[in-house]
Amino acid sequence: MKNIVGEVVKRPWGTYQSLLEEDGYQIKKIVVVPSQKLSLQYHHKRSEHWVVAQGKGQVEINSQIHKAKKGDYFFIPLEATHRLSNTGDAPLVIIEVQSGDYLGEDDIVRLEDDYGRTD
């Protein structure tokens, strides 16, 4: 086991925290503050599963837009473009399960970003 409950990492859209990381998978808690969204992105080396734990929002996967509310589940395949947005007035909390041979943050390819990030 590599990591159990990591530090909370702040981003312009909210926070994320690694809850568990082992070979081949990682579990994260993602919190998106109201009216914010993650970059439109994809990954070369991992797929992701998102479960909405709290709040409401919008999930974009390969240009398809889905409403998201507590209890909903979304699968993001390897190299699928995706984005998570908070459309509510309370935090949007997602439990993310990443699966793949490499789970580093440098496997994010940003296509659009409201905060000017390119890395």
Biopython code that builds the backbone (N, CA, C, O; Angstrom):
import numpy as np
from Bio.PDB.StructureBuilder import StructureBuilder

atoms = [
    (1, "MET", "N", (0.847, -1.171, 0.000)),
    (1, "MET", "CA", (0.000, 0.000, 0.000)),
    (1, "MET", "C", (0.895, 1.238, 0.000)),
    (1, "MET", "O", (1.821, 1.337, 0.805)),
    (2, "LYS", "N", (0.620, 2.172, -0.896)),
    (2, "LYS", "CA", (1.454, 3.360, -1.037)),
    (2, "LYS", "C", (0.974, 4.534, -0.194)),
    (2, "LYS", "O", (1.779, 5.223, 0.432)),
    (3, "ASN", "N", (-0.333, 4.762, -0.177)),
    (3, "ASN", "CA", (-0.810, 5.998, 0.431)),
    (3, "ASN", "C", (-2.229, 5.806, 0.946)),
    (3, "ASN", "O", (-3.094, 5.300, 0.232)),
    (4, "ILE", "N", (-2.457, 6.206, 2.171)),
    (4, "ILE", "CA", (-3.814, 6.235, 2.710)),
    (4, "ILE", "C", (-4.068, 7.644, 3.214)),
    (4, "ILE", "O", (-3.339, 8.141, 4.072)),
    (5, "VAL", "N", (-5.080, 8.277, 2.694)),
    (5, "VAL", "CA", (-5.507, 9.637, 3.018)),
    (5, "VAL", "C", (-4.345, 10.632, 2.949)),
    (5, "VAL", "O", (-3.633, 10.869, 3.924)),
    (6, "GLY", "N", (-4.192, 11.195, 1.765)),
    (6, "GLY", "CA", (-3.166, 12.204, 1.532)),
    (6, "GLY", "C", (-3.658, 13.587, 1.908)),
    (6, "GLY", "O", (-4.788, 13.768, 2.364)),
    (7, "GLU", "N", (-2.792, 14.546, 1.708)),
    (7, "GLU", "CA", (-3.147, 15.933, 2.024)),
    (7, "GLU", "C", (-4.180, 16.466, 1.035)),
    (7, "GLU", "O", (-4.285, 15.974, -0.089)),
    (8, "VAL", "N", (-4.929, 17.458, 1.452)),
    (8, "VAL", "CA", (-5.892, 18.115, 0.581)),
    (8, "VAL", "C", (-5.112, 19.059, -0.333)),
    (8, "VAL", "O", (-4.357, 19.908, 0.139)),
    (9, "VAL", "N", (-5.301, 18.902, -1.634)),
    (9, "VAL", "CA", (-4.605, 19.712, -2.631)),
    (9, "VAL", "C", (-5.591, 20.741, -3.169)),
    (9, "VAL", "O", (-6.666, 20.387, -3.651)),
    (10, "LYS", "N", (-5.219, 22.014, -3.083)),
    (10, "LYS", "CA", (-6.088, 23.096, -3.559)),
    (10, "LYS", "C", (-5.861, 23.346, -5.040)),
    (10, "LYS", "O", (-4.730, 23.331, -5.527)),
    (11, "ARG", "N", (-6.955, 23.575, -5.739)),
    (11, "ARG", "CA", (-6.953, 23.943, -7.155)),
    (11, "ARG", "C", (-7.874, 25.149, -7.319)),
    (11, "ARG", "O", (-8.646, 25.449, -6.408)),
    (12, "PRO", "N", (-7.815, 25.851, -8.457)),
    (12, "PRO", "CA", (-8.686, 27.025, -8.641)),
    (12, "PRO", "C", (-10.179, 26.684, -8.565)),
    (12, "PRO", "O", (-10.985, 27.540, -8.202)),
    (13, "TRP", "N", (-10.551, 25.461, -8.899)),
    (13, "TRP", "CA", (-11.947, 25.018, -8.924)),
    (13, "TRP", "C", (-12.412, 24.385, -7.615)),
    (13, "TRP", "O", (-13.610, 24.165, -7.438)),
    (14, "GLY", "N", (-11.490, 24.086, -6.688)),
    (14, "GLY", "CA", (-11.851, 23.410, -5.433)),
    (14, "GLY", "C", (-10.665, 22.642, -4.868)),
    (14, "GLY", "O", (-9.559, 23.174, -4.778)),
    (15, "THR", "N", (-10.902, 21.375, -4.485)),
    (15, "THR", "CA", (-9.832, 20.566, -3.891)),
    (15, "THR", "C", (-9.952, 19.110, -4.333)),
    (15, "THR", "O", (-10.997, 18.662, -4.805)),
    (16, "TYR", "N", (-8.831, 18.382, -4.162)),
    (16, "TYR", "CA", (-8.894, 16.924, -4.260)),
    (16, "TYR", "C", (-8.005, 16.336, -3.182)),
    (16, "TYR", "O", (-7.084, 16.984, -2.686)),
    (17, "GLN", "N", (-8.297, 15.105, -2.836)),
    (17, "GLN", "CA", (-7.545, 14.409, -1.798)),
    (17, "GLN", "C", (-7.475, 12.931, -2.159)),
    (17, "GLN", "O", (-8.497, 12.306, -2.440)),
    (18, "SER", "N", (-6.275, 12.378, -2.150)),
    (18, "SER", "CA", (-6.112, 10.946, -2.380)),
    (18, "SER", "C", (-6.517, 10.208, -1.106)),
    (18, "SER", "O", (-5.996, 10.486, -0.026)),
    (19, "LEU", "N", (-7.449, 9.268, -1.243)),
    (19, "LEU", "CA", (-7.904, 8.490, -0.093)),
    (19, "LEU", "C", (-7.166, 7.159, 0.020)),
    (19, "LEU", "O", (-6.959, 6.642, 1.118)),
    (20, "LEU", "N", (-6.770, 6.610, -1.135)),
    (20, "LEU", "CA", (-6.063, 5.324, -1.161)),
    (20, "LEU", "C", (-5.369, 5.179, -2.499)),
    (20, "LEU", "O", (-5.960, 5.475, -3.538)),
    (21, "GLU", "N", (-4.123, 4.729, -2.491)),
    (21, "GLU", "CA", (-3.408, 4.444, -3.729)),
    (21, "GLU", "C", (-2.682, 3.122, -3.580)),
    (21, "GLU", "O", (-1.912, 2.921, -2.641)),
    (22, "GLU", "N", (-2.936, 2.229, -4.512)),
    (22, "GLU", "CA", (-2.242, 0.949, -4.577)),
    (22, "GLU", "C", (-1.871, 0.702, -6.030)),
    (22, "GLU", "O", (-2.267, 1.469, -6.908)),
    (23, "ASP", "N", (-1.116, -0.356, -6.294)),
    (23, "ASP", "CA", (-0.703, -0.654, -7.662)),
    (23, "ASP", "C", (-1.924, -0.810, -8.556)),
    (23, "ASP", "O", (-2.769, -1.672, -8.318)),
    (24, "GLY", "N", (-2.015, 0.020, -9.578)),
    (24, "GLY", "CA", (-3.059, -0.097, -10.575)),
    (24, "GLY", "C", (-4.329, 0.687, -10.313)),
    (24, "GLY", "O", (-5.177, 0.789, -11.201)),
    (25, "TYR", "N", (-4.489, 1.251, -9.106)),
    (25, "TYR", "CA", (-5.675, 2.066, -8.866)),
    (25, "TYR", "C", (-5.450, 3.083, -7.758)),
    (25, "TYR", "O", (-4.567, 2.933, -6.912)),
    (26, "GLN", "N", (-6.282, 4.128, -7.792)),
    (26, "GLN", "CA", (-6.245, 5.177, -6.782)),
    (26, "GLN", "C", (-7.669, 5.684, -6.570)),
    (26, "GLN", "O", (-8.453, 5.767, -7.515)),
    (27, "ILE", "N", (-7.993, 6.018, -5.338)),
    (27, "ILE", "CA", (-9.304, 6.561, -5.003)),
    (27, "ILE", "C", (-9.107, 7.982, -4.493)),
    (27, "ILE", "O", (-8.301, 8.225, -3.595)),
    (28, "LYS", "N", (-9.859, 8.927, -5.080)),
    (28, "LYS", "CA", (-9.758, 10.337, -4.696)),
    (28, "LYS", "C", (-11.126, 10.905, -4.354)),
    (28, "LYS", "O", (-12.153, 10.437, -4.846)),
    (29, "LYS", "N", (-11.118, 11.914, -3.507)),
    (29, "LYS", "CA", (-12.298, 12.735, -3.242)),
    (29, "LYS", "C", (-12.059, 14.065, -3.935)),
    (29, "LYS", "O", (-11.050, 14.727, -3.693)),
    (30, "ILE", "N", (-12.996, 14.456, -4.801)),
    (30, "ILE", "CA", (-12.902, 15.713, -5.543)),
    (30, "ILE", "C", (-14.046, 16.606, -5.089)),
    (30, "ILE", "O", (-15.199, 16.176, -5.062)),
    (31, "VAL", "N", (-13.730, 17.856, -4.731)),
    (31, "VAL", "CA", (-14.751, 18.818, -4.314)),
    (31, "VAL", "C", (-14.660, 20.024, -5.241)),
    (31, "VAL", "O", (-13.637, 20.707, -5.293)),
    (32, "VAL", "N", (-15.750, 20.277, -5.975)),
    (32, "VAL", "CA", (-15.809, 21.411, -6.896)),
    (32, "VAL", "C", (-16.746, 22.448, -6.280)),
    (32, "VAL", "O", (-17.897, 22.143, -5.969)),
    (33, "VAL", "N", (-16.253, 23.667, -6.107)),
    (33, "VAL", "CA", (-17.059, 24.722, -5.503)),
    (33, "VAL", "C", (-18.095, 25.226, -6.521)),
    (33, "VAL", "O", (-17.911, 25.057, -7.726)),
    (34, "PRO", "N", (-19.183, 25.843, -6.037)),
    (34, "PRO", "CA", (-20.238, 26.312, -6.942)),
    (34, "PRO", "C", (-19.713, 27.210, -8.066)),
    (34, "PRO", "O", (-18.831, 28.043, -7.855)),
    (35, "SER", "N", (-20.269, 27.023, -9.250)),
    (35, "SER", "CA", (-19.981, 27.801, -10.462)),
    (35, "SER", "C", (-18.587, 27.569, -11.031)),
    (35, "SER", "O", (-18.143, 28.341, -11.882)),
    (36, "GLN", "N", (-17.883, 26.528, -10.587)),
    (36, "GLN", "CA", (-16.542, 26.251, -11.103)),
    (36, "GLN", "C", (-16.537, 24.924, -11.851)),
    (36, "GLN", "O", (-17.463, 24.122, -11.727)),
    (37, "LYS", "N", (-15.459, 24.702, -12.642)),
    (37, "LYS", "CA", (-15.341, 23.464, -13.397)),
    (37, "LYS", "C", (-13.881, 23.099, -13.602)),
    (37, "LYS", "O", (-12.999, 23.957, -13.594)),
    (38, "LEU", "N", (-13.650, 21.819, -13.785)),
    (38, "LEU", "CA", (-12.323, 21.325, -14.103)),
    (38, "LEU", "C", (-12.027, 21.615, -15.565)),
    (38, "LEU", "O", (-12.931, 21.957, -16.327)),
    (39, "SER", "N", (-10.767, 21.480, -15.959)),
    (39, "SER", "CA", (-10.402, 21.659, -17.360)),
    (39, "SER", "C", (-10.998, 20.532, -18.196)),
    (39, "SER", "O", (-11.266, 19.443, -17.687)),
    (40, "LEU", "N", (-11.203, 20.803, -19.480)),
    (40, "LEU", "CA", (-11.547, 19.753, -20.421)),
    (40, "LEU", "C", (-10.234, 19.024, -20.692)),
    (40, "LEU", "O", (-9.258, 19.636, -21.126)),
    (41, "GLN", "N", (-10.214, 17.717, -20.434)),
    (41, "GLN", "CA", (-8.955, 16.983, -20.426)),
    (41, "GLN", "C", (-9.146, 15.531, -20.842)),
    (41, "GLN", "O", (-10.267, 15.052, -21.013)),
    (42, "TYR", "N", (-8.015, 14.843, -20.999)),
    (42, "TYR", "CA", (-8.031, 13.396, -21.172)),
    (42, "TYR", "C", (-6.739, 12.835, -20.599)),
    (42, "TYR", "O", (-5.818, 13.576, -20.256)),
    (43, "HIS", "N", (-6.688, 11.504, -20.503)),
    (43, "HIS", "CA", (-5.522, 10.812, -19.943)),
    (43, "HIS", "C", (-5.086, 9.700, -20.898)),
    (43, "HIS", "O", (-5.923, 8.998, -21.466)),
    (44, "HIS", "N", (-3.782, 9.547, -21.071)),
    (44, "HIS", "CA", (-3.227, 8.489, -21.914)),
    (44, "HIS", "C", (-3.154, 7.153, -21.176)),
    (44, "HIS", "O", (-3.194, 6.096, -21.805)),
    (45, "LYS", "N", (-3.047, 7.194, -19.849)),
    (45, "LYS", "CA", (-2.680, 5.975, -19.120)),
    (45, "LYS", "C", (-3.686, 5.519, -18.074)),
    (45, "LYS", "O", (-3.417, 4.560, -17.351)),
    (46, "ARG", "N", (-4.844, 6.182, -17.972)),
    (46, "ARG", "CA", (-5.815, 5.751, -16.968)),
    (46, "ARG", "C", (-7.245, 6.036, -17.405)),
    (46, "ARG", "O", (-7.513, 6.969, -18.161)),
    (47, "SER", "N", (-8.146, 5.209, -16.910)),
    (47, "SER", "CA", (-9.579, 5.465, -17.016)),
    (47, "SER", "C", (-10.048, 5.896, -15.628)),
    (47, "SER", "O", (-9.336, 5.729, -14.639)),
    (48, "GLU", "N", (-11.258, 6.451, -15.573)),
    (48, "GLU", "CA", (-11.786, 6.931, -14.295)),
    (48, "GLU", "C", (-13.252, 6.560, -14.146)),
    (48, "GLU", "O", (-13.998, 6.494, -15.123)),
    (49, "HIS", "N", (-13.643, 6.324, -12.914)),
    (49, "HIS", "CA", (-15.027, 6.089, -12.535)),
    (49, "HIS", "C", (-15.390, 7.198, -11.553)),
    (49, "HIS", "O", (-14.673, 7.419, -10.577)),
    (50, "TRP", "N", (-16.493, 7.897, -11.801)),
    (50, "TRP", "CA", (-16.933, 8.978, -10.919)),
    (50, "TRP", "C", (-18.275, 8.622, -10.299)),
    (50, "TRP", "O", (-19.206, 8.238, -11.006)),
    (51, "VAL", "N", (-18.375, 8.748, -8.986)),
    (51, "VAL", "CA", (-19.637, 8.589, -8.270)),
    (51, "VAL", "C", (-19.944, 9.923, -7.596)),
    (51, "VAL", "O", (-19.111, 10.455, -6.861)),
    (52, "VAL", "N", (-21.129, 10.458, -7.842)),
    (52, "VAL", "CA", (-21.524, 11.722, -7.229)),
    (52, "VAL", "C", (-21.984, 11.434, -5.802)),
    (52, "VAL", "O", (-22.980, 10.745, -5.587)),
    (53, "ALA", "N", (-21.250, 11.968, -4.838)),
    (53, "ALA", "CA", (-21.559, 11.747, -3.426)),
    (53, "ALA", "C", (-22.435, 12.850, -2.842)),
    (53, "ALA", "O", (-23.187, 12.625, -1.894)),
    (54, "GLN", "N", (-22.328, 14.052, -3.424)),
    (54, "GLN", "CA", (-23.069, 15.204, -2.889)),
    (54, "GLN", "C", (-23.133, 16.290, -3.953)),
    (54, "GLN", "O", (-22.202, 16.453, -4.742)),
    (55, "GLY", "N", (-24.232, 17.030, -3.968)),
    (55, "GLY", "CA", (-24.363, 18.170, -4.861)),
    (55, "GLY", "C", (-24.930, 17.802, -6.217)),
    (55, "GLY", "O", (-25.412, 16.691, -6.436)),
    (56, "LYS", "N", (-24.859, 18.775, -7.125)),
    (56, "LYS", "CA", (-25.311, 18.527, -8.492)),
    (56, "LYS", "C", (-24.398, 19.269, -9.451)),
    (56, "LYS", "O", (-23.766, 20.268, -9.107)),
    (57, "GLY", "N", (-24.356, 18.745, -10.660)),
    (57, "GLY", "CA", (-23.468, 19.356, -11.634)),
    (57, "GLY", "C", (-23.701, 18.817, -13.018)),
    (57, "GLY", "O", (-24.787, 18.352, -13.365)),
    (58, "GLN", "N", (-22.645, 18.897, -13.795)),
    (58, "GLN", "CA", (-22.683, 18.476, -15.187)),
    (58, "GLN", "C", (-21.392, 17.727, -15.495)),
    (58, "GLN", "O", (-20.308, 18.150, -15.095)),
    (59, "VAL", "N", (-21.518, 16.619, -16.204)),
    (59, "VAL", "CA", (-20.372, 15.822, -16.622)),
    (59, "VAL", "C", (-20.352, 15.800, -18.142)),
    (59, "VAL", "O", (-21.353, 15.475, -18.780)),
    (60, "GLU", "N", (-19.215, 16.143, -18.714)),
    (60, "GLU", "CA", (-19.035, 16.066, -20.168)),
    (60, "GLU", "C", (-18.067, 14.936, -20.460)),
    (60, "GLU", "O", (-16.954, 14.915, -19.934)),
    (61, "ILE", "N", (-18.490, 13.986, -21.305)),
    (61, "ILE", "CA", (-17.638, 12.875, -21.735)),
    (61, "ILE", "C", (-17.735, 12.778, -23.250)),
    (61, "ILE", "O", (-18.807, 12.513, -23.794)),
    (62, "ASN", "N", (-16.610, 12.994, -23.933)),
    (62, "ASN", "CA", (-16.571, 12.952, -25.401)),
    (62, "ASN", "C", (-17.693, 13.782, -26.022)),
    (62, "ASN", "O", (-18.427, 13.302, -26.887)),
    (63, "SER", "N", (-17.818, 15.022, -25.576)),
    (63, "SER", "CA", (-18.775, 16.016, -26.073)),
    (63, "SER", "C", (-20.234, 15.737, -25.706)),
    (63, "SER", "O", (-21.111, 16.506, -26.099)),
    (64, "GLN", "N", (-20.516, 14.675, -24.975)),
    (64, "GLN", "CA", (-21.868, 14.413, -24.500)),
    (64, "GLN", "C", (-22.021, 14.988, -23.101)),
    (64, "GLN", "O", (-21.189, 14.740, -22.228)),
    (65, "ILE", "N", (-23.089, 15.757, -22.887)),
    (65, "ILE", "CA", (-23.332, 16.420, -21.612)),
    (65, "ILE", "C", (-24.363, 15.610, -20.819)),
    (65, "ILE", "O", (-25.409, 15.230, -21.345)),
    (66, "HIS", "N", (-24.047, 15.352, -19.544)),
    (66, "HIS", "CA", (-24.932, 14.597, -18.656)),
    (66, "HIS", "C", (-25.162, 15.410, -17.387)),
    (66, "HIS", "O", (-24.217, 15.964, -16.825)),
    (67, "LYS", "N", (-26.405, 15.485, -16.936)),
    (67, "LYS", "CA", (-26.679, 16.066, -15.627)),
    (67, "LYS", "C", (-26.191, 15.078, -14.568)),
    (67, "LYS", "O", (-26.266, 13.863, -14.749)),
    (68, "ALA", "N", (-25.694, 15.619, -13.470)),
    (68, "ALA", "CA", (-25.149, 14.773, -12.408)),
    (68, "ALA", "C", (-25.749, 15.176, -11.064)),
    (68, "ALA", "O", (-25.794, 16.355, -10.712)),
    (69, "LYS", "N", (-26.210, 14.163, -10.320)),
    (69, "LYS", "CA", (-26.754, 14.403, -8.983)),
    (69, "LYS", "C", (-26.308, 13.273, -8.074)),
    (69, "LYS", "O", (-25.777, 12.266, -8.542)),
    (70, "LYS", "N", (-26.522, 13.436, -6.786)),
    (70, "LYS", "CA", (-26.116, 12.451, -5.787)),
    (70, "LYS", "C", (-26.568, 11.047, -6.198)),
    (70, "LYS", "O", (-27.734, 10.825, -6.522)),
    (71, "GLY", "N", (-25.623, 10.110, -6.177)),
    (71, "GLY", "CA", (-25.905, 8.723, -6.516)),
    (71, "GLY", "C", (-25.607, 8.347, -7.954)),
    (71, "GLY", "O", (-25.561, 7.159, -8.275)),
    (72, "ASP", "N", (-25.401, 9.331, -8.839)),
    (72, "ASP", "CA", (-25.105, 9.030, -10.236)),
    (72, "ASP", "C", (-23.677, 8.518, -10.390)),
    (72, "ASP", "O", (-22.796, 8.834, -9.591)),
    (73, "TYR", "N", (-23.469, 7.718, -11.438)),
    (73, "TYR", "CA", (-22.171, 7.101, -11.727)),
    (73, "TYR", "C", (-21.805, 7.363, -13.183)),
    (73, "TYR", "O", (-22.659, 7.293, -14.067)),
    (74, "PHE", "N", (-20.528, 7.665, -13.427)),
    (74, "PHE", "CA", (-20.046, 7.907, -14.787)),
    (74, "PHE", "C", (-18.721, 7.186, -14.989)),
    (74, "PHE", "O", (-17.873, 7.177, -14.096)),
    (75, "PHE", "N", (-18.539, 6.579, -16.168)),
    (75, "PHE", "CA", (-17.281, 5.934, -16.534)),
    (75, "PHE", "C", (-16.609, 6.772, -17.609)),
    (75, "PHE", "O", (-17.227, 7.115, -18.617)),
    (76, "ILE", "N", (-15.341, 7.098, -17.391)),
    (76, "ILE", "CA", (-14.560, 7.864, -18.360)),
    (76, "ILE", "C", (-13.474, 6.930, -18.910)),
    (76, "ILE", "O", (-12.489, 6.660, -18.222)),
    (77, "PRO", "N", (-13.644, 6.437, -20.135)),
    (77, "PRO", "CA", (-12.661, 5.508, -20.707)),
    (77, "PRO", "C", (-11.311, 6.178, -20.963)),
    (77, "PRO", "O", (-11.208, 7.404, -21.017)),
    (78, "LEU", "N", (-10.309, 5.369, -21.113)),
    (78, "LEU", "CA", (-8.969, 5.818, -21.477)),
    (78, "LEU", "C", (-9.054, 6.738, -22.691)),
    (78, "LEU", "O", (-9.692, 6.392, -23.685)),
    (79, "GLU", "N", (-8.419, 7.901, -22.620)),
    (79, "GLU", "CA", (-8.325, 8.909, -23.679)),
    (79, "GLU", "C", (-9.643, 9.597, -24.031)),
    (79, "GLU", "O", (-9.703, 10.315, -25.029)),
    (80, "ALA", "N", (-10.689, 9.400, -23.250)),
    (80, "ALA", "CA", (-11.948, 10.124, -23.482)),
    (80, "ALA", "C", (-11.807, 11.549, -22.940)),
    (80, "ALA", "O", (-11.299, 11.746, -21.837)),
    (81, "THR", "N", (-12.253, 12.534, -23.710)),
    (81, "THR", "CA", (-12.243, 13.905, -23.203)),
    (81, "THR", "C", (-13.350, 14.025, -22.158)),
    (81, "THR", "O", (-14.442, 13.484, -22.327)),
    (82, "HIS", "N", (-13.052, 14.738, -21.082)),
    (82, "HIS", "CA", (-14.030, 14.849, -20.006)),
    (82, "HIS", "C", (-13.837, 16.123, -19.198)),
    (82, "HIS", "O", (-12.759, 16.717, -19.166)),
    (83, "ARG", "N", (-14.937, 16.523, -18.541)),
    (83, "ARG", "CA", (-14.936, 17.721, -17.706)),
    (83, "ARG", "C", (-16.053, 17.580, -16.681)),
    (83, "ARG", "O", (-17.102, 16.998, -16.957)),
    (84, "LEU", "N", (-15.810, 18.120, -15.502)),
    (84, "LEU", "CA", (-16.767, 18.119, -14.402)),
    (84, "LEU", "C", (-17.058, 19.556, -14.022)),
    (84, "LEU", "O", (-16.132, 20.342, -13.819)),
    (85, "SER", "N", (-18.357, 19.920, -13.922)),
    (85, "SER", "CA", (-18.765, 21.283, -13.580)),
    (85, "SER", "C", (-19.769, 21.253, -12.441)),
    (85, "SER", "O", (-20.613, 20.359, -12.374)),
    (86, "ASN", "N", (-19.680, 22.228, -11.546)),
    (86, "ASN", "CA", (-20.664, 22.374, -10.479)),
    (86, "ASN", "C", (-21.700, 23.385, -10.947)),
    (86, "ASN", "O", (-21.376, 24.549, -11.184)),
    (87, "THR", "N", (-22.952, 22.940, -11.079)),
    (87, "THR", "CA", (-24.037, 23.819, -11.512)),
    (87, "THR", "C", (-24.966, 24.178, -10.356)),
    (87, "THR", "O", (-25.963, 24.873, -10.551)),
    (88, "GLY", "N", (-24.643, 23.707, -9.161)),
    (88, "GLY", "CA", (-25.480, 23.974, -7.998)),
    (88, "GLY", "C", (-24.952, 25.110, -7.146)),
    (88, "GLY", "O", (-24.017, 25.814, -7.528)),
    (89, "ASP", "N", (-25.572, 25.279, -5.974)),
    (89, "ASP", "CA", (-25.137, 26.331, -5.053)),
    (89, "ASP", "C", (-24.466, 25.765, -3.808)),
    (89, "ASP", "O", (-24.258, 26.482, -2.829)),
    (90, "ALA", "N", (-24.128, 24.479, -3.845)),
    (90, "ALA", "CA", (-23.393, 23.806, -2.761)),
    (90, "ALA", "C", (-22.228, 23.046, -3.391)),
    (90, "ALA", "O", (-22.227, 22.826, -4.602)),
    (91, "PRO", "N", (-21.241, 22.642, -2.599)),
    (91, "PRO", "CA", (-20.127, 21.884, -3.169)),
    (91, "PRO", "C", (-20.584, 20.607, -3.877)),
    (91, "PRO", "O", (-21.505, 19.928, -3.423)),
    (92, "LEU", "N", (-19.928, 20.292, -4.995)),
    (92, "LEU", "CA", (-20.133, 19.045, -5.717)),
    (92, "LEU", "C", (-19.013, 18.102, -5.289)),
    (92, "LEU", "O", (-17.836, 18.395, -5.504)),
    (93, "VAL", "N", (-19.375, 16.975, -4.686)),
    (93, "VAL", "CA", (-18.385, 16.023, -4.183)),
    (93, "VAL", "C", (-18.454, 14.749, -5.020)),
    (93, "VAL", "O", (-19.511, 14.133, -5.161)),
    (94, "ILE", "N", (-17.315, 14.374, -5.563)),
    (94, "ILE", "CA", (-17.186, 13.193, -6.412)),
    (94, "ILE", "C", (-16.166, 12.247, -5.770)),
    (94, "ILE", "O", (-15.118, 12.681, -5.294)),
    (95, "ILE", "N", (-16.484, 10.964, -5.764)),
    (95, "ILE", "CA", (-15.486, 9.945, -5.436)),
    (95, "ILE", "C", (-15.012, 9.388, -6.774)),
    (95, "ILE", "O", (-15.799, 8.869, -7.566)),
    (96, "GLU", "N", (-13.719, 9.506, -7.004)),
    (96, "GLU", "CA", (-13.120, 9.100, -8.270)),
    (96, "GLU", "C", (-12.250, 7.872, -8.042)),
    (96, "GLU", "O", (-11.413, 7.853, -7.139)),
    (97, "VAL", "N", (-12.451, 6.849, -8.864)),
    (97, "VAL", "CA", (-11.576, 5.677, -8.848)),
    (97, "VAL", "C", (-10.826, 5.660, -10.173)),
    (97, "VAL", "O", (-11.414, 5.482, -11.239)),
    (98, "GLN", "N", (-9.515, 5.849, -10.077)),
    (98, "GLN", "CA", (-8.652, 5.815, -11.256)),
    (98, "GLN", "C", (-8.117, 4.402, -11.414)),
    (98, "GLN", "O", (-7.807, 3.736, -10.427)),
    (99, "SER", "N", (-8.008, 3.946, -12.657)),
    (99, "SER", "CA", (-7.496, 2.609, -12.934)),
    (99, "SER", "C", (-6.539, 2.680, -14.108)),
    (99, "SER", "O", (-6.879, 3.212, -15.165)),
    (100, "GLY", "N", (-5.327, 2.135, -13.921)),
    (100, "GLY", "CA", (-4.357, 2.150, -15.006)),
    (100, "GLY", "C", (-2.961, 1.831, -14.528)),
    (100, "GLY", "O", (-2.720, 1.662, -13.333)),
    (101, "ASP", "N", (-2.038, 1.751, -15.481)),
    (101, "ASP", "CA", (-0.649, 1.431, -15.166)),
    (101, "ASP", "C", (0.097, 2.603, -14.543)),
    (101, "ASP", "O", (1.076, 2.406, -13.823)),
    (102, "TYR", "N", (-0.365, 3.829, -14.819)),
    (102, "TYR", "CA", (0.289, 5.025, -14.294)),
    (102, "TYR", "C", (-0.796, 6.009, -13.873)),
    (102, "TYR", "O", (-1.715, 6.283, -14.644)),
    (103, "LEU", "N", (-0.698, 6.546, -12.647)),
    (103, "LEU", "CA", (-1.757, 7.384, -12.091)),
    (103, "LEU", "C", (-1.287, 8.790, -11.719)),
    (103, "LEU", "O", (-1.972, 9.487, -10.970)),
    (104, "GLY", "N", (-0.148, 9.211, -12.222)),
    (104, "GLY", "CA", (0.409, 10.514, -11.876)),
    (104, "GLY", "C", (-0.392, 11.676, -12.433)),
    (104, "GLY", "O", (-1.068, 11.558, -13.455)),
    (105, "GLU", "N", (-0.301, 12.809, -11.732)),
    (105, "GLU", "CA", (-1.002, 14.025, -12.161)),
    (105, "GLU", "C", (-0.477, 14.564, -13.487)),
    (105, "GLU", "O", (-1.158, 15.353, -14.142)),
    (106, "ASP", "N", (0.727, 14.152, -13.894)),
    (106, "ASP", "CA", (1.283, 14.628, -15.161)),
    (106, "ASP", "C", (0.714, 13.872, -16.368)),
    (106, "ASP", "O", (1.160, 14.090, -17.495)),
    (107, "ASP", "N", (-0.262, 12.987, -16.146)),
    (107, "ASP", "CA", (-0.958, 12.325, -17.244)),
    (107, "ASP", "C", (-2.267, 13.059, -17.571)),
    (107, "ASP", "O", (-3.223, 12.452, -18.053)),
    (108, "ILE", "N", (-2.297, 14.348, -17.310)),
    (108, "ILE", "CA", (-3.450, 15.175, -17.665)),
    (108, "ILE", "C", (-3.081, 15.986, -18.905)),
    (108, "ILE", "O", (-2.110, 16.743, -18.901)),
    (109, "VAL", "N", (-3.873, 15.814, -19.966)),
    (109, "VAL", "CA", (-3.703, 16.611, -21.179)),
    (109, "VAL", "C", (-4.883, 17.574, -21.212)),
    (109, "VAL", "O", (-6.021, 17.161, -21.437)),
    (110, "ARG", "N", (-4.610, 18.862, -20.988)),
    (110, "ARG", "CA", (-5.669, 19.877, -20.952)),
    (110, "ARG", "C", (-5.949, 20.413, -22.349)),
    (110, "ARG", "O", (-5.034, 20.813, -23.069)),
    (111, "LEU", "N", (-7.220, 20.415, -22.720)),
    (111, "LEU", "CA", (-7.648, 20.947, -24.013)),
    (111, "LEU", "C", (-8.229, 22.349, -23.864)),
    (111, "LEU", "O", (-8.051, 23.195, -24.740)),
    (112, "GLU", "N", (-8.929, 22.597, -22.748)),
    (112, "GLU", "CA", (-9.482, 23.912, -22.409)),
    (112, "GLU", "C", (-9.364, 24.080, -20.909)),
    (112, "GLU", "O", (-9.544, 23.122, -20.156)),
    (113, "ASP", "N", (-9.063, 25.298, -20.467)),
    (113, "ASP", "CA", (-8.934, 25.540, -19.033)),
    (113, "ASP", "C", (-9.284, 26.997, -18.731)),
    (113, "ASP", "O", (-8.670, 27.916, -19.273)),
    (114, "ASP", "N", (-10.267, 27.198, -17.868)),
    (114, "ASP", "CA", (-10.715, 28.546, -17.505)),
    (114, "ASP", "C", (-9.678, 29.311, -16.688)),
    (114, "ASP", "O", (-9.803, 30.523, -16.512)),
    (115, "TYR", "N", (-8.666, 28.624, -16.192)),
    (115, "TYR", "CA", (-7.701, 29.241, -15.270)),
    (115, "TYR", "C", (-6.330, 29.430, -15.928)),
    (115, "TYR", "O", (-5.366, 29.779, -15.246)),
    (116, "GLY", "N", (-6.228, 29.204, -17.242)),
    (116, "GLY", "CA", (-4.995, 29.462, -17.964)),
    (116, "GLY", "C", (-3.904, 28.439, -17.756)),
    (116, "GLY", "O", (-2.749, 28.698, -18.095)),
    (117, "ARG", "N", (-4.243, 27.264, -17.199)),
    (117, "ARG", "CA", (-3.228, 26.226, -16.985)),
    (117, "ARG", "C", (-3.013, 25.429, -18.267)),
    (117, "ARG", "O", (-3.963, 25.137, -18.994)),
    (118, "THR", "N", (-1.773, 25.084, -18.535)),
    (118, "THR", "CA", (-1.454, 24.279, -19.703)),
    (118, "THR", "C", (-0.705, 23.006, -19.325)),
    (118, "THR", "O", (-0.520, 22.134, -20.174)),
    (119, "ASP", "N", (-0.275, 22.879, -18.086)),
    (119, "ASP", "CA", (0.478, 21.684, -17.659)),
    (119, "ASP", "C", (-0.415, 20.615, -17.131)),
    (119, "ASP", "O", (0.063, 19.553, -16.733)),
]
sb = StructureBuilder()
sb.init_structure("model")
sb.init_model(0)
sb.init_chain("A")
sb.init_seg("    ")
for serial, (resi, resn, name, xyz) in enumerate(atoms, 1):
    if name == "N":
        sb.init_residue(resn, " ", resi, " ")
    sb.init_atom(name, np.array(xyz, "f"), 0.0, 1.0, " ", f" {name:<3s}", serial, name[0])
structure = sb.get_structure()
